[in-house]
Amino acid sequence: MARVRLDDDEVEAFADQFAEILEYFAALDEVPETEREEALVNVMRADEVEEGLTQEEALANATETEDGFFTGPKVS
């Protein structure tokens, strides 16, 4: 499948690791199947419209503004 060049000692290590991975898959086969089909429920709350900040309130604590917008250092 994949053309991976491995040294002899790497092949042995890979084979051992691969065998461990296959053991994990074998353990998954022992997990019992469930036949429950629970209905999906939306756990999110409904959106609530709230009053937002005015532009002046939003910019009140800004160290630098220009034409009603935040300003910051230039990034190159």
Secondary structure, DSSP 8 states (H G I E B T S, - for coil): -------HHHHHHHHHHHHHHHHHHHHHHTS------------S----------HHHHHTT-S-EETTEE------
